[in-house]
Amino acid sequence: MADRFIDLANAEKKDIQHASEAFSYAAARYAAFEAVNCAKDAAKDKKVIIEFFTDRFKEMFVENLNDYIKRGKENQD
């Protein structure tokens, strides 16, 4: 699914920052939707929910950043 989102962004021919902001906003919005619908009490558990999602994003970001650094600028998709 992530590859389809990236393909869509690439097809739009928008600048990288615009696509990144759109992805970030969509991810945050969907994560909030998931949190409210899955948590027993999102208001009570707000701090834990925020920590969970920010920690998970950081893990995924670091993994992908390391991969792109390893492959080099000329070998990006």
Number of C-alpha atoms within 10 A of each C-alpha: 6 7 8 9 12 15 12 12 18 14 9 10 10 11 10 11 9 12 18 14 11 13 15 12 12 12 13 14 12 12 15 16 11 11 18 16 11 10 13 10 11 15 10 10 13 14 10 11 18 14 11 11 15 13 12 11 13 11 12 11 12 11 11 12 12 11 12 15 11 10 11 10 9 7 9 9 8
